[in-house]
Amino acid sequence: MIVKDRLKEHFEVEEWHGHTSFQHYNYTGKNLIEEVNALDPDLVVDVGCGHNRFKGHIQNLIGFDQSPFPNVDIISYIKDINFRPESVDVALCLGSVQFGGRDNVIKELGHVVDWIKPGGYIVMRTMNQWFKRRAYPNEDYQYIWSEDDVKEIGNMYNLKLHKGIWEEFVPTGPEGIKRGIKYKSSRLSWWWQKPGTLTRTQIDPVTCEVTER
């Protein structure tokens, strides 16, 4: 089964309606609202935004997802959406750049890197090795990140580790509790920064010219 089909199956809208794990993320949950807004961003992109929970809370945010969630701004896969190169201050990749094999993950990340301004940030959250061993060992369409990946793949795109690497655990539901599983899964979370100095810009709505502000 190709990755697109498997993603659609995994992230069916009805299945994820009311999904509550968002509240359990200490580093990539609601705290991101204050952290990202403090940068006074011109454009924030939520990659694979799901229910687009940050919309209306993080300024100048556009959320896109491959599934037709009710609050999504744009329905698209990562490789099919076009943001102007070096136009995005912050990209939130919270559980979205982790599907398919390693080559696919690297390629999708490359699209995101192209959008980021010099000095801008990519905020990552991914599955890690604990997830593979304990939770869903047969979910081979998901790429399981390691701390070595964070360093190696970051180096490929000349990205600096700005914050992290943190591990975040999501409590299991009732069925997991019955089986004696304390945590449903765990994630790695971190911030990358693109080399350069982050500048403020504005786009003229008539001429589309970009100027610093």
RODO-2510 file (C-alpha; in nm, 4 decimals, decimal comma):
residues 213
     n   res          X          Y          Z
     1     m     0,0000     0,0000     0,0000
     2     i     0,1416     0,3379    -0,0957
     3     v     0,2074     0,5951     0,1743
     4     k    -0,0768     0,8284     0,0671
     5     d    -0,3367     0,5522     0,0995
     6     r    -0,1979     0,4354     0,4320
     7     l    -0,2013     0,7916     0,5643
     8     k    -0,5630     0,8345     0,4647
     9     e    -0,6491     0,5153     0,6491
    10     h    -0,4507     0,6193     0,9571
    11     f    -0,5877     0,9730     0,9795
    12     e    -0,9525     0,9264     0,8936
    13     v    -1,1365     1,2351     1,0136
    14     e    -1,3976     1,0485     1,2170
    15     e    -1,1356     0,8376     1,3935
    16     w    -0,9433     1,1473     1,5019
    17     h    -1,2439     1,3579     1,5973
    18     g    -1,1927     1,4810     1,9525
    19     h    -0,8421     1,3340     1,9740
    20     t    -0,7049     1,4536     2,3097
    21     s    -0,3311     1,3770     2,3090
    22     f    -0,2581     1,7432     2,2276
    23     q    -0,2977     1,8386     2,5934
    24     h    -0,0262     1,5945     2,7022
    25     y     0,2619     1,7442     2,5051
    26     n     0,4791     1,9446     2,7424
    27     y     0,7092     2,0875     2,4763
    28     t     0,4997     2,0945     2,1611
    29     g     0,1515     2,1613     2,2950
    30     k    -0,0120     2,4854     2,4025
    31     n     0,3217     2,6297     2,5158
    32     l     0,4104     2,6802     2,1487
    33     i     0,1519     2,9567     2,1229
    34     e     0,3485     3,1936     2,3443
    35     e     0,6887     3,0800     2,2153
    36     v     0,6056     3,1263     1,8480
    37     n     0,4112     3,4497     1,8921
    38     a     0,7110     3,5967     2,0753
    39     l     0,8934     3,5807     1,7408
    40     d     0,6327     3,8157     1,5869
    41     p     0,6131     3,5901     1,2782
    42     d     0,4933     3,7025     0,9366
    43     l     0,3938     3,3484     0,8406
    44     v     0,3683     3,0246     1,0358
    45     v     0,2813     2,7012     0,8571
    46     d     0,1349     2,4039     1,0441
    47     v     0,2386     2,1025     0,8355
    48     g    -0,0191     1,8264     0,8741
    49     c    -0,2292     2,0433     1,1034
    50     g    -0,5106     1,7939     1,1700
    51     h    -0,7810     1,9893     1,3526
    52     n    -0,5709     2,3063     1,3148
    53     r    -0,5717     2,3651     1,6911
    54     f    -0,3232     2,6527     1,6744
    55     k    -0,5371     2,8513     1,4294
    56     g    -0,6518     3,1766     1,5883
    57     h    -0,3923     3,1398     1,8646
    58     i    -0,0628     3,1629     1,6765
    59     q    -0,0508     3,4746     1,4624
    60     n    -0,0429     3,4533     1,0827
    61     l    -0,0782     3,0765     1,0804
    62     i    -0,1854     2,8624     0,7843
    63     g    -0,2578     2,4970     0,8509
    64     f    -0,2657     2,2320     0,5802
    65     d    -0,3329     1,8613     0,5923
    66     q    -0,3806     1,5748     0,3484
    67     s    -0,7107     1,4830     0,5186
    68     p    -1,0262     1,6994     0,4984
    69     f    -1,0458     1,7995     0,8632
    70     p    -1,3183     2,0634     0,9148
    71     n    -1,0853     2,3467     1,0197
    72     v    -0,7981     2,2878     0,7782
    73     d    -0,7016     2,5891     0,5639
    74     i    -0,5612     2,3924     0,2678
    75     i    -0,5973     2,0239     0,1773
    76     s    -0,2657     1,9057     0,0358
    77     y     0,0274     1,6714     0,0763
    78     i     0,3643     1,8225     0,1676
    79     k     0,5166     1,7723    -0,1759
    80     d     0,2175     1,9231    -0,3567
    81     i     0,1881     2,2552    -0,1733
    82     n     0,3910     2,5568    -0,2813
    83     f     0,4904     2,8301    -0,0409
    84     r     0,7264     3,0975    -0,1665
    85     p     1,0894     3,0016    -0,0899
    86     e     1,2230     3,1640     0,2279
    87     s     0,8841     3,3111     0,3210
    88     v     0,8002     3,1144     0,6370
    89     d     0,9220     3,2131     0,9841
    90     v     0,8201     2,8917     1,1601
    91     a     0,7029     2,5529     1,0329
    92     l     0,5311     2,3251     1,2832
    93     c     0,5928     1,9625     1,1838
    94     l     0,4172     1,7897     1,4705
    95     g     0,3875     1,4248     1,3774
    96     s     0,3785     1,4916     1,0032
    97     v     0,7322     1,4298     0,8702
    98     q     0,7539     1,0648     0,9719
    99     f     0,5790     0,8609     0,7052
   100     g     0,7268     0,6324     0,4399
   101     g     1,0908     0,5312     0,4364
   102     r     1,3888     0,7409     0,5370
   103     d     1,4351     0,8724     0,1831
   104     n     1,0752     0,9959     0,1749
   105     v     1,1146     1,1673     0,5121
   106     i     1,4329     1,3420     0,3978
   107     k     1,2667     1,4545     0,0743
   108     e     0,9582     1,5929     0,2542
   109     l     1,1763     1,7769     0,5025
   110     g     1,3599     1,9321     0,2089
   111     h     1,0361     2,0921     0,0899
   112     v     0,9840     2,2455     0,4336
   113     v     1,3434     2,3704     0,4545
   114     d     1,2977     2,5532     0,1239
   115     w     1,0064     2,7537     0,2667
   116     i     1,1926     2,8677     0,5788
   117     k     1,3505     3,2130     0,5984
   118     p     1,7163     3,2385     0,6977
   119     g     1,7095     3,2358     1,0753
   120     g     1,3653     3,0705     1,0782
   121     y     1,2630     2,7595     1,2693
   122     i     1,1259     2,4109     1,2155
   123     v     0,9535     2,2652     1,5215
   124     m     0,9528     1,8865     1,5054
   125     r     0,7681     1,6069     1,6829
   126     t     0,8179     1,2485     1,5641
   127     m     0,7756     0,8877     1,6674
   128     n     1,0827     0,7331     1,8261
   129     q     1,2257     0,3872     1,8928
   130     w     1,0123     0,3157     2,1991
   131     f     0,7029     0,3426     1,9795
   132     k     0,8403     0,0836     1,7383
   133     r     0,9331    -0,1686     2,0066
   134     r     0,6350    -0,1479     2,2345
   135     a     0,3298     0,0063     2,0754
   136     y     0,2789    -0,0700     1,7056
   137     p     0,5628    -0,2934     1,5801
   138     n     0,3889    -0,3662     1,2477
   139     e     0,3288    -0,0053     1,1404
   140     d     0,6104    -0,0103     0,8857
   141     y     0,4797     0,2844     0,6849
   142     q     0,5885     0,5160     0,9695
   143     y     0,9515     0,6168     0,9918
   144     i     1,0787     0,5883     1,3471
   145     w     1,3197     0,8703     1,4264
   146     s     1,6210     0,8412     1,6541
   147     e     1,8404     1,1064     1,8123
   148     d     2,1080     1,0167     1,5575
   149     d     1,8576     1,1007     1,2819
   150     v     1,8012     1,4441     1,4316
   151     k     2,1732     1,5164     1,4040
   152     e     2,2393     1,3433     1,0702
   153     i     1,9342     1,4667     0,8803
   154     g     1,9737     1,8132     1,0301
   155     n     2,3307     1,8222     0,9023
   156     m     2,2112     1,7317     0,5524
   157     y     2,0211     2,0603     0,5386
   158     n     2,2657     2,2611     0,7491
   159     l     2,0096     2,2995     1,0260
   160     k     2,1222     2,3911     1,3760
   161     l     1,9671     2,2204     1,6778
   162     h     1,8106     2,5169     1,8577
   163     k     1,6184     2,3401     2,1375
   164     g     1,5685     1,9816     2,2487
   165     i     1,5962     1,6886     2,2008
   166     w     1,3071     1,6085     2,4370
   167     e     1,1062     1,2915     2,4859
   168     e     0,7320     1,3209     2,5369
   169     f     0,4979     1,0432     2,6426
   170     v     0,1286     1,0169     2,5595
   171     p    -0,0825     0,8238     2,8147
   172     t    -0,2581     0,5149     2,6847
   173     g    -0,6344     0,4729     2,6640
   174     p    -0,8575     0,2173     2,8432
   175     e    -0,7576    -0,0762     2,6208
   176     g    -0,3886    -0,0142     2,6791
   177     i    -0,4452     0,0062     3,0531
   178     k    -0,6119    -0,3356     3,0441
   179     r    -0,2990    -0,4761     2,8756
   180     g    -0,0722    -0,3155     3,1339
   181     i     0,0723    -0,0542     2,8974
   182     k     0,1424     0,2680     3,0857
   183     y     0,2094     0,4834     2,7802
   184     k     0,0534     0,4626     2,4362
   185     s     0,3609     0,5974     2,2659
   186     s     0,6463     0,8403     2,2991
   187     r     0,7735     1,1187     2,0771
   188     l     1,0951     1,3058     2,0157
   189     s     1,0571     1,6845     2,0013
   190     w     1,3052     1,9532     1,9031
   191     w     1,3563     2,2860     1,7233
   192     w     1,5853     2,3323     1,4245
   193     q     1,7029     2,6738     1,3056
   194     k     1,8057     2,7608     0,9515
   195     p     2,1328     2,9588     0,9297
   196     g     2,0966     3,3349     0,8960
   197     t     1,9194     3,6250     1,0623
   198     l     1,5414     3,6240     1,0833
   199     t     1,3968     3,9394     0,9264
   200     r     1,0459     4,0830     0,9284
   201     t     0,8827     4,1271     0,5889
   202     q     0,5593     4,2447     0,4428
   203     i     0,4023     4,1661     0,1060
   204     d     0,2351     4,4391    -0,0963
   205     p    -0,1112     4,2983    -0,1822
   206     v    -0,1100     4,4706    -0,5243
   207     t     0,2460     4,4315    -0,6522
   208     c     0,3371     4,1257    -0,4397
   209     e     0,6700     4,2918    -0,3708
   210     v     0,8405     4,1816    -0,0500
   211     t     0,9999     4,4403     0,1760
   212     e     1,1484     4,4319     0,5226
   213     r     0,9467     4,5865     0,8024
***
